Amino acid sequence: GSGKSTLISKTLFPLLARALDIDYQVTQACDRVLGVDNIKNVLMIDQSSIGKSIRSSPITYLKTFDSIRNIMATIPEAKIRGYTPGTFSLNVDGGRCPACRGTGFEEIDMMFMDNIVIPCDVCDGKKYRPEILEIVCRGKNIFEILSMTVAEAMTFFVAHPYIRKPLSVLKEVGLDYLQLGQPARTLSGGESQRLKIAKELSQVQQKSTLYILDEPTKGLHF
């Protein structure tokens, strides 16, 4: 009740966003803001859920899943079958389970109670068609790769720096226990916030950016 949110979220952030032509929001009254010339971008990192799709996960949020799908499409058996990186996507028809549409679960509306979420009885929660799971990279199919923790995947993809580097940043912010394909809806607010920080830290081209965290972020190295 001391006015911290009003000062930062409703005054400083919208003023800077407006000055940098990033966003135009209603702002609280303020005479002036100094130091805008020292930054090129401002970003509010909150604890809201990542991704807009129910298929969003840490690996899709970091945009590393594209590289993994490319690797799976280069497997000789995948080439023989005519599979492409899109075949291993969960957002379009092709390789994903047609029943659950790549979510791995079914949600039952219980009317006046909380909905019940159960594993898809067609793919048994594995999200893909059976023939897609026959494509194996070093002993693991695409579902088993998505079931790896970040720590396990760092070892598995040690020869692929463009995959390992973003994962190493997740480890640095204390998220190496997450599964690559863990649904975004299961992440806590603190985990979502740290994931957003990790994404920013992995993008080395970000220069002179002011980051504003709306809540204290636990789990980070001091």
C-alpha positions as CSV (number, residue, x, y, z in Angstrom):
1,G,0.0,0.0,0.0
2,S,3.0,2.3,-0.2
3,G,2.6,3.1,-3.9
4,K,5.3,0.9,-5.4
5,S,3.1,-0.6,-8.2
6,T,1.7,2.9,-9.0
7,L,5.2,4.3,-9.3
8,I,6.7,1.5,-11.4
9,S,3.9,-0.3,-13.3
10,K,1.5,2.7,-13.8
11,T,4.0,5.5,-14.1
12,L,7.6,4.6,-15.0
13,F,6.9,1.7,-17.4
14,P,4.2,3.4,-19.5
15,L,6.2,6.7,-19.6
16,L,9.3,4.9,-20.9
17,A,7.3,2.7,-23.3
18,R,5.7,5.8,-24.7
19,A,9.0,7.7,-25.0
20,L,10.6,4.7,-26.8
21,D,7.6,4.2,-29.1
22,I,7.0,0.7,-27.8
23,D,3.5,1.0,-26.3
24,Y,1.0,3.6,-25.5
25,Q,-0.8,3.2,-22.1
26,V,-2.5,5.5,-19.7
27,T,0.0,6.7,-17.2
28,Q,-0.2,8.5,-13.9
29,A,0.7,12.1,-13.7
30,C,4.4,12.8,-13.7
31,D,6.4,16.0,-14.4
32,R,9.2,14.4,-16.3
33,V,11.4,11.2,-16.6
34,L,15.1,11.4,-16.8
35,G,17.6,9.1,-18.5
36,V,15.5,7.8,-21.4
37,D,18.5,8.5,-23.7
38,N,20.4,5.8,-21.9
39,I,18.2,2.9,-22.9
40,K,16.8,1.5,-26.1
41,N,14.1,-0.8,-24.8
42,V,12.1,-1.4,-21.7
43,L,10.5,-4.7,-20.8
44,M,8.0,-5.6,-18.0
45,I,8.6,-9.2,-16.8
46,D,5.7,-10.4,-14.8
47,Q,4.5,-13.8,-13.5
48,S,1.7,-14.3,-16.1
49,S,1.7,-17.7,-17.9
50,I,4.0,-18.1,-20.9
51,G,2.6,-18.7,-24.4
52,K,-1.0,-18.4,-25.7
53,S,-1.4,-22.0,-26.8
54,I,-2.3,-25.0,-24.5
55,R,0.7,-26.6,-26.3
56,S,3.1,-24.0,-25.1
57,S,6.1,-25.4,-23.1
58,P,9.6,-24.2,-22.1
59,I,11.1,-25.6,-25.3
60,T,8.6,-23.9,-27.5
61,Y,8.9,-20.6,-25.6
62,L,12.6,-20.6,-26.1
63,K,12.1,-21.4,-29.8
64,T,14.4,-24.3,-29.5
65,F,11.9,-26.9,-30.5
66,D,12.4,-25.9,-34.1
67,S,16.0,-27.1,-34.0
68,I,15.0,-30.4,-32.3
69,R,12.3,-31.0,-35.0
70,N,15.0,-30.3,-37.7
71,I,17.2,-33.0,-36.2
72,M,14.4,-35.5,-36.1
73,A,13.6,-34.9,-39.8
74,T,17.2,-35.7,-40.7
75,I,17.0,-39.2,-39.3
76,P,17.4,-41.7,-42.3
77,E,14.1,-43.4,-41.5
78,A,12.3,-40.1,-41.3
79,K,13.7,-39.1,-44.8
80,I,12.6,-42.5,-46.3
81,R,9.1,-41.8,-45.0
82,G,9.1,-38.3,-46.3
83,Y,8.8,-36.7,-42.9
84,T,9.6,-33.0,-42.5
85,P,10.2,-30.8,-39.4
86,G,6.5,-30.0,-39.6
87,T,5.6,-33.7,-39.1
88,F,7.0,-33.4,-35.6
89,S,5.1,-30.2,-34.8
90,L,2.3,-30.2,-32.2
91,N,0.5,-27.2,-33.7
92,V,-0.5,-28.6,-37.1
93,D,-2.0,-31.8,-38.3
94,G,0.4,-34.5,-39.6
95,G,2.3,-36.2,-36.9
96,R,0.3,-35.2,-33.9
97,C,-2.4,-37.3,-32.4
98,P,-5.7,-36.5,-34.2
99,A,-7.8,-37.2,-31.0
100,C,-6.2,-34.7,-28.6
101,R,-4.6,-32.6,-31.3
102,G,-1.2,-32.8,-29.7
103,T,-2.0,-31.9,-26.2
104,G,-1.7,-35.4,-24.8
105,F,-4.8,-35.0,-22.6
106,E,-8.6,-34.6,-22.7
107,E,-10.5,-32.2,-20.5
108,I,-13.9,-33.2,-19.3
109,D,-16.4,-30.5,-18.4
110,M,-17.9,-31.3,-15.0
111,M,-20.5,-28.5,-15.2
112,F,-20.5,-27.2,-11.6
113,M,-17.1,-28.6,-10.5
114,D,-13.6,-28.2,-11.7
115,N,-12.9,-29.8,-15.1
116,I,-11.2,-33.2,-15.0
117,V,-8.0,-33.6,-17.1
118,I,-7.2,-37.2,-18.2
119,P,-4.5,-38.6,-20.5
120,C,-5.7,-39.1,-24.1
121,D,-6.9,-42.7,-24.5
122,V,-5.7,-42.8,-28.2
123,C,-2.1,-41.8,-27.8
124,D,-1.9,-42.5,-24.0
125,G,-0.6,-39.0,-23.4
126,K,2.3,-39.2,-25.9
127,K,0.8,-36.5,-28.2
128,Y,2.0,-38.2,-31.4
129,R,0.8,-40.9,-33.8
130,P,2.5,-44.3,-33.2
131,E,4.4,-44.3,-36.5
132,I,6.0,-40.9,-35.6
133,L,7.3,-42.4,-32.3
134,E,9.1,-45.0,-34.4
135,I,11.6,-42.4,-35.4
136,V,14.5,-42.6,-33.0
137,C,17.4,-40.2,-32.4
138,R,20.2,-41.9,-30.4
139,G,17.7,-44.2,-28.7
140,K,15.0,-41.7,-28.0
141,N,11.8,-40.7,-29.9
142,I,10.3,-37.2,-30.0
143,F,8.1,-37.9,-27.0
144,E,10.9,-39.2,-24.9
145,I,13.0,-36.2,-25.8
146,L,10.2,-33.8,-24.7
147,S,10.0,-35.8,-21.4
148,M,13.7,-35.1,-20.6
149,T,14.6,-32.6,-17.9
150,V,16.6,-29.6,-19.0
151,A,19.6,-31.1,-17.2
152,E,19.2,-34.4,-19.1
153,A,18.8,-32.6,-22.4
154,M,21.9,-30.6,-21.9
155,T,23.9,-33.8,-21.9
156,F,21.9,-35.4,-24.7
157,F,22.4,-32.3,-27.0
158,V,25.9,-31.5,-26.0
159,A,27.0,-31.5,-29.6
160,H,24.3,-29.0,-30.6
161,P,25.3,-25.6,-29.1
162,Y,22.2,-23.9,-30.6
163,I,20.0,-26.2,-28.4
164,R,22.3,-26.5,-25.4
165,K,23.0,-22.8,-25.0
166,P,19.4,-21.8,-24.3
167,L,19.0,-24.8,-22.0
168,S,22.2,-23.7,-20.1
169,V,20.6,-20.4,-19.3
170,L,17.5,-22.2,-17.9
171,K,20.0,-24.0,-15.6
172,E,21.5,-20.7,-14.6
173,V,18.1,-19.4,-13.4
174,G,17.4,-22.6,-11.5
175,L,15.0,-24.3,-13.9
176,D,17.1,-27.4,-14.9
177,Y,14.5,-29.7,-13.3
178,L,11.7,-28.7,-15.8
179,Q,10.8,-31.1,-18.6
180,L,11.3,-29.7,-22.1
181,G,7.7,-30.3,-23.1
182,Q,6.1,-29.5,-19.7
183,P,2.8,-27.7,-20.3
184,A,3.1,-24.0,-19.6
185,R,-0.1,-24.1,-17.6
186,T,1.6,-26.3,-15.0
187,L,4.4,-23.7,-14.3
188,S,4.1,-21.5,-11.2
189,G,4.2,-17.8,-11.5
190,G,7.9,-17.7,-10.3
191,E,8.8,-20.4,-12.8
192,S,7.1,-18.4,-15.6
193,Q,8.9,-15.3,-14.6
194,R,12.3,-17.0,-14.5
195,L,11.6,-18.6,-17.9
196,K,11.0,-15.1,-19.4
197,I,14.3,-13.9,-17.8
198,A,16.1,-16.9,-19.3
199,K,14.7,-16.1,-22.8
200,E,16.0,-12.6,-22.5
201,L,19.4,-13.6,-21.3
202,S,19.8,-16.1,-24.1
203,Q,19.2,-13.3,-26.7
204,V,22.6,-11.6,-26.7
205,Q,21.5,-9.0,-29.2
206,Q,19.4,-7.3,-26.5
207,K,21.3,-4.1,-25.7
208,S,20.6,-1.2,-23.3
209,T,17.3,-2.8,-22.1
210,L,15.7,-1.8,-18.8
211,Y,14.0,-4.9,-17.2
212,I,11.3,-4.4,-14.7
213,L,10.2,-7.3,-12.5
214,D,6.8,-6.9,-10.9
215,E,7.5,-9.5,-8.2
216,P,10.7,-10.6,-6.4
217,T,12.1,-13.5,-8.3
218,K,13.3,-16.4,-6.1
219,G,15.7,-19.1,-7.2
220,L,18.2,-16.9,-8.9
221,H,21.9,-17.0,-8.0
222,F,22.7,-14.0,-5.8
